[in-house]
Amino acid sequence: MTINCLGNLIDLSSPKVMGILNITPDSFYDGGKYKNNDEILQQVDTMLQQGATFIDVGAYSSRPGAAHISEEEELARIVPIIDLLVNNFKSIVISVDTFRSKVADTTLKHGAAVINDISGGKMDNNMFATIAKHQVPYILMHMQGTPQNMQQNPQYKNVTTELITFFAEQLFKLHNLKVNDVIIDVGFGFGKTIDHNFELLQKLSLFKSLDAPILAGVSRKSMLYKTLNTDAANALNATTVANTIALLNGANILRVHDVKEAVEAVKIVSKIQ
């Protein structure tokens, strides 16, 4: 199970870790944390040293109720950071967290290798064609609604079967466009209640039927800290537990704020698999 990132074949049969770099002022956990280029470079260097295979860069906050920003502002935030990382880290594999095809197209031309789309192609009709043009790995996430309204009243008759249907339909479209490397992400916390999230975590192995690598993004999310009546800053232990469950249920990539702990979880779980 390999994906091709700018000619670099990455084997996902042994799980990999994706480190999160939010360059937004208002992300739910690390918004506004990195004030300048030196701090960004230091954080990315740390994540790579700790064992991150991918660095996922996001310039549009998708936390529930986040402010909507223009395409121009997203590009102005992210393109200089992509250039900064490409120029400073020789073999970095950059994933760009965007639902906009123009942002995807531009950042891929600047050296990004993967597109991570929270909308699964639903918020920009040109996204799939852009991915097909560049022939890059695409992370297909499920979200009910938009970041602005997704947590107002999410409802499903059966969350697991509805998501499997969604992925099957979107994968069919992508395969028809000859997109080879698609990774699926159930979208924990994106238009789901806490119970929906834990059902998806419990049943993650069912998504293996789609024959696509699975990314799990539970890092410090409210499904964890609300269950424990705490906050994101105190949710590292809960994140490690949830990451371990995800790995046991077939996750191929863990998207995390805390790379060292996720890499350790991968190593421990691999000992019993």
N, C-alpha and C positions, 0 to 999 in steps of 0.2 A: 504494500500500500504506500506508493510514493507520490509526491507532488513535485512539479517542476517549477522552481523559483529562480527565474533568470538563468536557466541552465544548470542550477544547483539542485540535484535530486535529493529530496528530504524524505526519509523513510519514516512513515507514521505508524508502522507496526509496533515500534516501541514509542510510547507517548512522549510528546514534546511539550515545552512550556512557552507560552507567549506572554511577554512582559508588557504591561500597559503603560503608555506615556500619554497622559492627557495634557494637552496644552490649552485647555479651556480655563477660564476664570471660575467656572461654577460647576465642575463635575462633583458628584456626590461625595467622593472620598478625598481625592487629591487635587481638586480644583484650585488653580492659582498657586500651586506649590512651587513651581519652577519659575523663577523671576527673570532668569537670563540664560544665555547660551551655555555658559560654563556649568550652571546647575543642571541643565538638560543633558549635556555631555557626561557629566559625572554620574547622573542617574542611569543613563543608558549603559555606560561602561560597567557600572555595578551590576545591572541586570544581565549583561552579556557574560561577565565574569562568573556570576552565580549559576549560569547554565541556560539562559533563555535562548531558544532557537529563533524566535521571531520577536520583533518589537512592533507593537500595535500603536500607531500614532493617531490620535483623534483631536480634531479641532472644533467639533460640534458637540456640545453637551447633550446627551440623550437621557439624562436622569428624568424621572417623572416630573412634568410641569416645567421643564427647562425652557429658557427663553429661546425663541427661534432666531437664528442669525442668517444673513444673506449668503448667497454663494460667494460673492466677492469677499466678504469678511472671512469665510471659511478658508478660501484660497490664500488670502493675505496672511492668515495665521499659519497655515500648514506648509506651504511650499518652501519658505525659508528653512523650516525645521528639517524637511526631507533633504534639502541641499546640505545642511549642516551635518546631518548624520551620514549621508553618503560620502561626504568629503573627509570625515573623521574616522569612520569604521569601514575597513576595506571590504569585508565579506558580510556585512549586515544584511539581514533579510527583513525588510520593512513591510509591514501590513498597514494599510490606511483604512481607518474607520470612517466610512462616508456612505451616504445613500445617494449622492449626486454623481451622475455620469461625468460631468465636466471636471469635478474634483478628482474623480478616479482617473480620467484620461490624462489630466495635467500631472498628477503626482506619479503616475506610471512612467511618463516621459522623463521625469526627474529622478528616476531610479528606484521607486517603490516596486515591490515584487508581488504583493497580494492585496486584494480588495476585500474588506470586511464590511458587509452591507446589512445594517440592522433591519432594513425593510424587506430584505429578500427580493429585491427588484420591484417592489410595489409602489415606491414613492418616486421613481424616475423610469419612464418607459424606455429610455435609451441605455439603461445600465447593462442589460444582458448583451446588447450589440457591442458595447464598449469593451466588455470582458472578452467577447469572442474576437474582437479586432486585435486585442493585445495578447490573447491566449495566456492569461495568468490565472493562478489559483483564485477562487472566489469563495468567500464564506457567506453562505446563504442562511440568514437568520430569520426566525419567525417573530413577528410583532403584531399584536392586535391593536389597531388604531395608530396614533402618532405619539411621540414623546410628550406632546402637550396634553393628550387626553387618555393615554393608554391605561392609566391606573384608576380612572374614574369609576368604572363598573365592569370589569372584564367578566365575560360569561362564555361558557362552552357547554354543549351537551356532553361531550366527552373530549377532554383536552388532548389526550394522547392520540386518539384516532383522527381528530381534526388536524392536528399538526402533521401526522404521517401523510394524510391526503394532500395538505398544502405542499409539503416537500416533494412528494411524487409528481405533482403538477409542475412545480417550478424546475425540478430536475429534468423533466421531459423537455421543457422549453430550452434549457441550457444545452442538453445533449443534442438537440436538433440543430443548435448553433455551433456544434462541434467544440463546446467547452469541455475539456477533459477533467480538470481538477476542481471539483466542487466539494466543499466541506460544509456540513450542516450544523446549525446551532439552534437549539430549541428556544433560546431567548428567555432565560430565567429573568423574571421581573419585568418583562416587556409585554404588558397587557395580560397579566396573570395574577391571581391571588396567591397568597402564601400556600394554600392547599394545592392549587394548580402546580406551583413550582415544585413542591415535594413529590407530587404524583409523577411529574416528568423526571425528576431525579431518580425516583424508585424504578421507573419503567424505561430508563434511558436505553437499556439493551435492546428494546423492541425496535429502536430506530436503526439498528444494524441491518434490518431487512432492506433498507434503502440502498445498501451497498455503497455508502459514502463515509469518509472519515467524519467523526463527531467531535465538535469543539464544545467544551463546557465552560461557561463563564458565570461562576457563582461568587467570585471574590468580593468579600465584605458587603454583600448585598443585603437588602432589608429583609428578605426571606429568612436570613440567618439571624441578624441582630434583633429583629422584632420578635422572633421566636424566643430569644434569650433575654428580651427586655433590656437590651443594651444599645450600643451605637456602632457605626462602621469602624471607628477607631479601635474598638475592643472586640472585633469579630475575626481576628486572625485564626484563633484556635478553631472556631466554627467553620471558617473557610477551609482549613486543612481537613477537617472531618468530611465536609461536603465534597471536596476534591477527591478524597480517598474513595468515597462512595461512587463518584462519577467514574473514576478509573476502574473500579471493580465492575462497573456496569458498561464498560466499553469505550470510555472517552479516549480520544487520540491526541487531543490538544487541551491543555488547561490554560485559560486566559486569566492572568492574575496580576495583582499589584505587588505581591510578595513572592519573588521568583525562588529564592533559596528554599523556602518551606515547600513550595510546589514541587521543585526538583527532588527534594527529599521524599515527598510522598510517592512520586513516580518510582524512585529507587526501592522503597520498601514494598510497594505493591508488586513490583516486577519480581520480587523474590518468591511470591506465592503463585504467580501466574505461569 
